[in-house]
């Protein structure tokens, strides 16, 4: 069995840690699997379906093994994009293929808009940018409220609002704030505040990710082949609606993948998708670019 090589990379304001799994096949182009704020462990199952290729995963800045060194409490997709550019350059293997999930998809779009020369094919799965959906103002307000709730009341109440945001089907009304706040207990979450404020989702990335404005002009003219995807079971949710709009902005048809927002998960974080079917769909998209 080929062992995973864990490497360290110093970037502007962070020290990143990433893992390189050498492939057993002849494809020399690395496959980079990224999320945000999900760390490398979330791709364990998906990576196992690409043992024939060199697979690279990483922990985004401020998450798990990748420490921030600048003391900042929030991160913008452009900062993540710079980290990713430095990581790809450090690999020294030419343009890579990228599968990017959720906030990672937003960061990958920012990367391609700036450094498309580093990415051969990008599969952006359900990028949650509110700037492209018809109810953008309402969604941006909801996301800002999740962040404010976290700072004010702690993890449980904010996570309950976040889960309600991600599960909702259809557009948010302008008077969403008049709706009752979801109970943390309904999601099995604690209502009490433990005083911590270091959550990378609710604190560090929530506002920057969802407020990112894709540069569609740069994306359409980039040398990168861009495929925007959404899960079959995700139809109508915010992230899936955003994926539809991003695909339209890029000028490509939406790819429908099996399962849901975390369809590639095989039990990581207690979530189960359809990883074998998901990997098959991803491989088909990547093979189409050959």
C-alpha positions in Angstrom: 0.0 0.0 0.0 1.3 3.4 -1.0 1.6 5.7 2.1 0.2 9.2 2.2 2.8 12.0 2.2 1.8 14.9 4.5 3.5 18.2 3.6 3.6 21.7 5.1 3.3 24.9 3.1 3.7 28.4 4.5 1.5 31.0 2.8 0.6 34.6 3.5 -1.0 34.5 6.9 -1.3 30.7 7.3 0.6 27.4 7.5 -1.1 24.8 5.4 -0.9 21.0 5.7 -1.8 18.9 2.8 -1.8 15.2 1.9 -0.5 13.6 -1.3 -1.6 10.0 -2.1 0.5 8.7 -5.0 -1.6 6.9 -7.7 -1.0 3.4 -9.0 -2.0 4.3 -12.6 -0.4 6.1 -15.5 -2.4 9.4 -15.2 0.2 12.0 -14.2 -2.2 14.8 -13.6 -3.0 15.1 -9.9 -6.6 15.3 -8.7 -7.1 17.9 -6.0 -10.2 17.4 -3.7 -11.1 20.5 -1.7 -13.9 21.7 0.5 -14.3 24.6 2.9 -14.4 24.6 5.8 -14.4 20.8 5.5 -10.9 19.4 6.0 -9.0 16.6 4.2 -10.7 13.9 6.3 -14.0 14.5 4.5 -12.6 13.2 1.3 -11.3 9.9 2.6 -14.0 7.8 0.9 -14.0 9.7 -2.4 -10.2 9.5 -2.6 -10.3 5.7 -2.2 -12.3 5.6 -5.5 -9.4 7.3 -7.4 -6.5 5.1 -6.2 -5.2 5.0 -9.8 -4.5 8.7 -9.7 -2.4 10.9 -7.4 -4.9 12.5 -5.1 -4.2 15.7 -3.1 -6.3 16.9 -0.2 -5.7 19.7 2.3 -7.0 21.5 5.3 -8.0 25.1 4.5 -6.5 27.9 6.5 -7.9 28.0 10.1 -9.2 24.5 9.9 -7.8 21.4 11.6 -4.0 21.1 10.9 -3.7 24.4 9.0 -3.1 27.3 11.4 -3.7 30.9 10.7 -0.8 33.1 11.5 -2.3 36.5 10.8 -4.8 36.6 13.7 -7.7 37.3 11.4 -11.2 36.1 12.4 -12.7 35.9 8.9 -11.5 34.7 5.5 -12.3 35.7 2.0 -12.5 33.3 -1.0 -9.7 35.3 -2.6 -7.4 34.3 0.3 -8.3 30.6 -0.1 -7.7 31.0 -3.8 -4.2 32.3 -3.2 -3.5 29.4 -0.8 -4.7 26.9 -3.5 -2.5 28.6 -6.1 0.6 28.3 -3.9 -0.3 24.6 -3.1 -0.6 23.7 -6.8 2.6 25.4 -7.6 4.3 23.6 -4.8 3.2 20.3 -6.3 5.2 21.1 -9.5 3.0 18.9 -11.6 1.5 21.3 -14.0 -2.3 22.0 -14.2 -4.3 19.8 -11.9 -7.9 18.5 -12.0 -10.0 19.9 -9.1 -13.2 18.6 -7.5 -14.4 21.3 -5.2 -17.4 21.0 -2.9 -19.5 23.7 -1.2 -17.3 26.5 0.0 -14.4 24.8 -1.7 -16.3 25.3 -5.0 -16.5 29.0 -4.3 -12.8 29.2 -3.5 -12.0 27.2 -6.7 -14.0 29.6 -8.8 -12.0 32.4 -7.3 -8.8 30.4 -8.1 -9.7 29.8 -11.8 -10.8 33.4 -12.3 -7.3 34.5 -11.2 -5.1 31.5 -12.2 -6.8 29.4 -14.7 -3.5 28.2 -16.0 -3.2 26.1 -12.8 -6.4 24.1 -13.3 -7.1 21.8 -16.3 -10.7 20.8 -15.3 -12.7 22.2 -12.4 -15.8 20.4 -11.1 -17.6 22.9 -8.8 -20.2 21.1 -6.8 -22.9 23.3 -5.3 -21.0 26.5 -4.7 -23.1 28.5 -2.1 -22.8 32.0 -3.4 -25.9 34.1 -2.7 -24.9 36.8 -5.2 -26.3 34.8 -8.1 -29.7 33.7 -6.9 -32.9 35.8 -7.4 -33.5 36.2 -3.6 -29.9 37.3 -3.1 -30.7 40.1 -0.6 -32.8 37.8 1.6 -30.2 35.0 1.5 -27.3 37.4 2.3 -29.3 38.7 5.3 -30.0 35.1 6.5 -26.3 34.3 6.2 -25.3 37.4 8.1 -27.9 36.5 10.8 -26.3 33.1 11.2 -22.9 34.7 11.8 -24.4 37.3 14.2 -26.2 34.6 16.1 -23.0 32.7 16.5 -21.2 35.7 17.9 -24.1 36.5 20.2 -25.5 33.2 21.3 -22.9 30.5 20.4 -22.7 27.4 18.3 -25.9 25.6 18.9 -28.4 28.4 18.1 -26.3 29.4 15.0 -25.9 25.9 13.7 -29.7 25.4 14.0 -30.2 28.4 11.8 -27.5 27.2 9.4 -29.1 23.8 9.0 -32.5 25.3 8.4 -30.9 27.6 5.7 -29.3 24.7 3.9 -32.4 22.4 4.1 -34.9 25.0 2.9 -36.4 24.4 -0.6 -37.3 27.4 -2.7 -36.6 31.2 -2.4 -36.4 33.0 0.9 -39.1 35.7 1.4 -38.2 39.3 2.2 -39.9 38.9 5.6 -37.9 35.8 6.6 -36.8 37.4 9.8 -40.4 37.3 11.1 -40.3 33.5 11.0 -39.7 31.7 14.3 -36.0 30.9 14.9 -35.4 27.1 14.7 -34.8 25.4 18.0 -31.4 23.8 18.5 -33.1 20.9 20.3 -35.0 20.1 17.1 -31.6 19.3 15.5 -30.1 17.6 18.6 -27.9 20.6 19.2 -27.1 22.3 22.6 -28.8 25.5 23.4 -26.3 26.7 25.9 -23.3 28.8 24.9 -20.0 27.3 25.8 -18.2 30.6 25.1 -16.1 29.3 22.2 -16.0 31.4 19.0 -13.5 29.5 16.8 -15.9 27.6 14.5 -14.5 27.9 11.0 -17.9 27.6 9.3 -20.1 29.9 11.4 -17.3 32.3 12.3 -14.5 32.4 9.8 -16.1 31.6 6.4 -19.8 32.2 6.6 -20.0 35.7 5.3 -17.1 35.7 2.9 -18.1 32.6 1.1 -21.8 33.4 0.6 -21.2 37.0 -0.5 -18.5 36.1 -3.1 -19.3 37.6 -6.6 -18.1 35.2 -9.3 -16.1 36.9 -12.1 -18.0 35.3 -15.0 -16.0 37.2 -17.6 -12.7 35.7 -16.3 -14.3 32.3 -15.9 -15.6 32.2 -19.4 -12.2 33.1 -20.9 -10.1 31.0 -18.6 -8.2 28.0 -20.2 -9.9 25.8 -17.6 -12.7 23.5 -18.5 -15.4 24.3 -15.9 -18.2 21.9 -14.9 -20.8 23.1 -12.4 -22.7 20.3 -10.6 -25.5 19.8 -8.1 -26.9 16.8 -6.4 -30.1 15.2 -7.7 -31.6 15.3 -4.2 -30.5 18.9 -3.6 -32.9 20.5 -6.1 -34.5 23.7 -4.8 -32.0 24.2 -2.0 -29.9 27.4 -1.8 -26.6 25.7 -2.8 -28.2 23.9 -5.7 -30.0 27.0 -6.9 -26.7 28.8 -6.8 -25.1 26.0 -8.8 -27.8 26.4 -11.5 -27.1 30.2 -11.7 -23.3 29.8 -11.8 -23.6 27.2 -14.6 -25.6 29.8 -16.5 -23.1 32.5 -15.8 -20.2 30.3 -17.0 -22.2 29.3 -20.0 -22.2 25.5 -19.5 -25.0 23.0 -18.8 -25.5 21.9 -15.2 -24.2 18.5 -14.4 -26.5 16.5 -12.1 -24.6 14.2 -9.7 -26.1 11.4 -7.5 -27.3 12.1 -4.0 -27.1 15.4 -2.2 -24.8 18.2 -1.0 -22.5 15.7 0.7 -23.1 12.9 -1.9 -19.5 11.8 -1.9 -19.4 11.2 1.9 -19.1 7.6 3.1 -19.8 8.1 6.8 -17.5 11.0 7.4 -18.9 13.3 10.0 -21.8 10.9 10.5 -23.1 11.6 7.0 -23.8 9.2 4.2 -24.1 9.9 0.5 -23.7 7.6 -2.4 -19.9 7.7 -2.8 -19.5 4.9 -5.3 -22.1 6.4 -7.7 -20.8 9.9 -7.0 -17.2 8.8 -7.8 -18.4 7.2 -11.0 -20.1 10.4 -12.1 -17.0 12.4 -11.3 -14.7 10.1 -13.1 -17.0 10.3 -16.2 -16.8 14.1 -16.2 -13.0 14.1 -15.8 -12.6 11.4 -18.5 -14.6 13.6 -20.9 -11.8 16.2 -20.7 -9.2 13.8 -22.0 
